[in-house]
Amino acid sequence: MKRSGNPGAEATNSSVAGPDCCGGLGNIDFRQADFCVMTRLLGYVDPLDPSFVAAVVTITFNPLYWNVVARWEHKTRKLSRAFGSPYLACYSLSVTILLLNFLRSHCFTQAMLSQPRMESLDTPAAYSLGLTLLGLGVVLVLSSFFALGFTGTFLGDYFGILKEARVTVFPFNILDNPMYWGSTANYLGWAIMHASPTGLLLTVLVALTYIVALLYEEPFTAEIYRQKASGSHKRS
């Protein structure tokens, strides 16, 4: 599978984002500048490429999958009854989530490798930046996992496996939802290390899907713990 496209792509696409498009450095309209950057990135991407389509599908599907299944379990408890234990049911869901995440990462990488690299990103400095972001992402993801525990990481709340108190240790004491932002940093670093405009665009999609997921997850989880607190007060 090819790692780059037409060797003339860099020169061709550079003209798209020439100085005139943003009015020069002395008169920059930053909204137009953002548009120029996006236009240049899109010049490297074939949205109909099967690898790119597969990456988009897996990126958008994964959060939808775990939210739908977890809410269904919270409402029906059918997985817990089928496995005879909420813990076993949660472990089974975690296996499917991990497999889907491996598939997402594979499709993300294949989409990058099948489309052109950006010469201006293909530098030692950019590679070092990408490696740093990747390391930061790994730290956030792993520290979040250890702070939450296995069931806390994989939606145990929806299975009735509730924590006694809010997690406030690192990295939750410096950042909300560090697991999601760590994952986003991983993909951003990976994209920069590959000098991949395709990877950068897909990373934006990763961040957007997490933001949308949080709009549904955070209020629902808060309601679960509100009900728990209400039930405790009634019993006391």
C-alpha positions as CSV (number, residue, x, y, z in Angstrom):
1,M,0.0,0.0,0.0
2,K,1.4,3.4,-1.0
3,R,2.6,5.8,1.7
4,S,2.3,8.9,-0.5
5,G,0.5,10.1,-3.5
6,N,1.6,12.2,-6.5
7,P,5.0,13.8,-5.8
8,G,3.6,17.0,-7.3
9,A,0.8,17.1,-4.8
10,E,2.8,19.4,-2.4
11,A,3.5,22.0,-5.0
12,T,0.0,21.9,-6.4
13,N,-1.7,22.2,-3.0
14,S,0.7,24.9,-1.8
15,S,-0.8,27.3,-4.3
16,V,-4.2,26.8,-2.7
17,A,-3.0,28.3,0.5
18,G,-0.8,31.0,-0.9
19,P,-0.4,34.4,0.9
20,D,-3.2,36.0,-1.1
21,C,-5.8,33.7,0.3
22,C,-5.6,35.3,3.7
23,G,-4.8,38.8,2.7
24,G,-1.2,38.8,3.8
25,L,0.3,38.8,7.3
26,G,-0.5,42.4,7.9
27,N,-4.3,42.0,7.3
28,I,-5.2,38.5,8.5
29,D,-8.9,37.5,8.9
30,F,-8.4,34.5,11.2
31,R,-11.7,33.0,10.2
32,Q,-10.5,33.1,6.6
33,A,-7.1,31.8,7.7
34,D,-8.8,28.8,9.3
35,F,-10.7,28.2,6.1
36,C,-7.4,28.4,4.1
37,V,-5.8,25.8,6.4
38,M,-8.8,23.5,6.1
39,T,-8.9,24.0,2.3
40,R,-5.2,23.0,2.1
41,L,-5.7,19.9,4.3
42,L,-8.7,18.8,2.2
43,G,-6.6,19.1,-0.9
44,Y,-4.6,16.0,0.3
45,V,-7.7,13.9,1.1
46,D,-9.7,11.6,-1.1
47,P,-13.0,11.2,0.9
48,L,-14.1,8.3,-1.3
49,D,-11.0,6.2,-0.6
50,P,-12.3,3.0,1.1
51,S,-9.7,3.3,3.9
52,F,-10.8,6.8,4.7
53,V,-14.5,5.8,4.6
54,A,-13.8,2.9,7.0
55,A,-12.0,5.2,9.4
56,V,-14.9,7.6,9.4
57,V,-17.4,4.8,10.0
58,T,-15.4,3.3,12.9
59,I,-14.7,6.6,14.5
60,T,-18.4,7.6,14.6
61,F,-19.7,4.2,15.3
62,N,-17.7,3.3,18.4
63,P,-19.1,5.9,20.9
64,L,-22.6,5.4,19.5
65,Y,-22.3,1.6,20.1
66,W,-21.1,1.8,23.7
67,N,-23.7,4.4,24.7
68,V,-26.6,2.6,23.1
69,V,-25.7,-0.8,24.6
70,A,-24.9,0.7,28.0
71,R,-28.2,2.6,28.2
72,W,-30.1,-0.4,27.0
73,E,-28.5,-2.4,29.8
74,H,-29.3,0.2,32.4
75,K,-32.9,0.2,31.3
76,T,-33.4,-3.6,31.0
77,R,-30.6,-5.3,32.9
78,K,-30.8,-8.0,30.2
79,L,-27.0,-8.4,29.8
80,S,-26.6,-8.8,33.6
81,R,-29.3,-11.5,33.6
82,A,-27.9,-13.2,30.6
83,F,-24.4,-13.4,32.1
84,G,-25.6,-14.0,35.7
85,S,-23.7,-11.0,37.0
86,P,-23.4,-7.3,36.3
87,Y,-19.6,-7.7,36.5
88,L,-19.5,-10.4,33.8
89,A,-21.8,-8.4,31.7
90,C,-19.6,-5.3,32.0
91,Y,-16.5,-7.4,31.2
92,S,-18.2,-8.7,28.0
93,L,-19.0,-5.2,26.9
94,S,-15.5,-4.1,27.6
95,V,-14.1,-6.8,25.3
96,T,-16.3,-5.6,22.4
97,I,-15.3,-2.0,23.1
98,L,-11.6,-2.8,23.1
99,L,-11.9,-4.8,19.8
100,L,-13.8,-2.0,18.2
101,N,-11.1,0.5,19.4
102,F,-8.3,-1.7,17.9
103,L,-10.3,-1.7,14.6
104,R,-10.7,2.1,14.7
105,S,-7.0,2.6,15.2
106,H,-6.2,0.1,12.4
107,C,-8.6,1.9,10.0
108,F,-7.2,5.3,11.1
109,T,-3.6,4.2,10.3
110,Q,-4.6,2.6,7.0
111,A,-6.4,5.8,5.9
112,M,-3.2,7.8,6.6
113,L,-0.9,5.4,4.8
114,S,-3.2,5.3,1.7
115,Q,-3.1,9.1,1.2
116,P,-0.4,11.7,0.6
117,R,1.9,13.0,3.3
118,M,2.4,16.8,3.8
119,E,6.1,17.8,3.2
120,S,5.9,20.7,5.6
121,L,4.9,18.3,8.4
122,D,7.6,15.7,7.5
123,T,10.3,17.2,9.7
124,P,12.2,16.1,12.8
125,A,10.6,18.9,14.8
126,A,7.1,17.8,13.8
127,Y,7.9,14.2,14.5
128,S,9.1,15.1,18.0
129,L,6.0,17.1,18.6
130,G,3.8,14.1,17.5
131,L,5.8,11.8,19.7
132,T,5.3,14.1,22.7
133,L,1.6,14.3,22.1
134,L,1.4,10.5,21.8
135,G,3.3,10.1,25.1
136,L,1.0,12.6,26.8
137,G,-2.0,10.8,25.5
138,V,-0.8,7.4,26.7
139,V,-0.2,8.9,30.2
140,L,-3.7,10.4,30.3
141,V,-5.3,7.2,29.1
142,L,-3.4,4.8,31.4
143,S,-3.6,7.1,34.5
144,S,-7.4,7.4,33.9
145,F,-7.7,3.7,33.7
146,F,-5.9,3.1,37.0
147,A,-7.9,5.9,38.7
148,L,-11.3,4.6,37.5
149,G,-10.6,0.8,37.6
150,F,-11.7,-1.6,35.1
151,T,-15.5,-1.4,35.6
152,G,-15.3,2.4,36.1
153,T,-13.6,2.7,32.7
154,F,-16.0,0.5,30.9
155,L,-19.3,2.0,32.0
156,G,-19.8,0.0,35.1
157,D,-22.2,2.7,36.4
158,Y,-24.7,1.6,33.8
159,F,-24.5,-1.9,35.1
160,G,-25.2,-0.8,38.7
161,I,-21.6,-1.0,39.7
162,L,-21.3,2.4,41.3
163,K,-18.4,4.2,42.9
164,E,-18.7,5.5,46.5
165,A,-17.3,8.9,45.6
166,R,-16.3,11.0,42.6
167,V,-12.7,10.3,41.4
168,T,-10.5,13.3,42.1
169,V,-7.0,11.9,41.8
170,F,-4.7,12.5,38.8
171,P,-5.5,13.1,36.0
172,F,-9.1,14.0,37.0
173,N,-7.8,16.7,39.3
174,I,-6.4,18.6,36.3
175,L,-8.7,17.8,33.5
176,D,-12.3,16.6,32.9
177,N,-12.7,13.5,30.8
178,P,-9.0,12.8,30.5
179,M,-9.6,9.4,29.0
180,Y,-11.2,11.0,25.9
181,W,-8.7,13.8,25.6
182,G,-5.9,11.4,26.0
183,S,-7.2,9.3,23.2
184,T,-7.6,12.4,21.1
185,A,-3.9,13.4,21.8
186,N,-2.9,9.9,20.8
187,Y,-4.5,10.2,17.4
188,L,-3.2,13.8,16.9
189,G,0.4,12.7,17.8
190,W,0.1,9.7,15.5
191,A,-1.1,11.9,12.6
192,I,1.7,14.4,13.1
193,M,4.3,11.6,13.2
194,H,3.0,10.4,9.9
195,A,2.9,13.9,8.4
196,S,-0.7,13.1,7.5
197,P,-3.3,15.7,6.6
198,T,-5.8,12.8,6.5
199,G,-4.9,11.9,10.0
200,L,-5.3,15.5,11.2
201,L,-8.8,15.6,9.7
202,L,-9.7,12.3,11.2
203,T,-8.4,13.5,14.6
204,V,-10.9,16.4,14.4
205,L,-13.6,13.9,13.8
206,V,-12.4,11.9,16.8
207,A,-12.6,15.0,19.0
208,L,-16.1,15.9,17.7
209,T,-17.5,12.4,18.3
210,Y,-16.2,12.5,21.9
211,I,-17.7,16.0,22.5
212,V,-21.1,14.7,21.2
213,A,-20.8,11.5,23.3
214,L,-20.2,13.6,26.4
215,L,-23.3,15.6,25.8
216,Y,-25.2,12.4,26.3
217,E,-23.0,10.6,28.8
218,E,-22.4,13.3,31.5
219,P,-26.1,14.1,32.2
220,F,-27.1,10.4,32.2
221,T,-24.3,9.4,34.6
222,A,-25.1,12.4,36.8
223,E,-28.7,11.2,37.0
224,I,-27.6,7.7,37.9
225,Y,-25.7,9.0,40.9
226,R,-28.5,11.4,41.8
227,Q,-30.8,8.5,42.0
228,K,-28.3,6.6,44.1
229,A,-28.0,9.5,46.5
230,S,-31.7,9.9,46.7
231,G,-32.2,6.2,47.5
232,S,-29.5,6.4,50.2
233,H,-31.3,9.4,51.8
234,K,-34.6,7.5,51.8
235,R,-33.1,4.5,53.5
236,S,-31.5,6.6,56.2
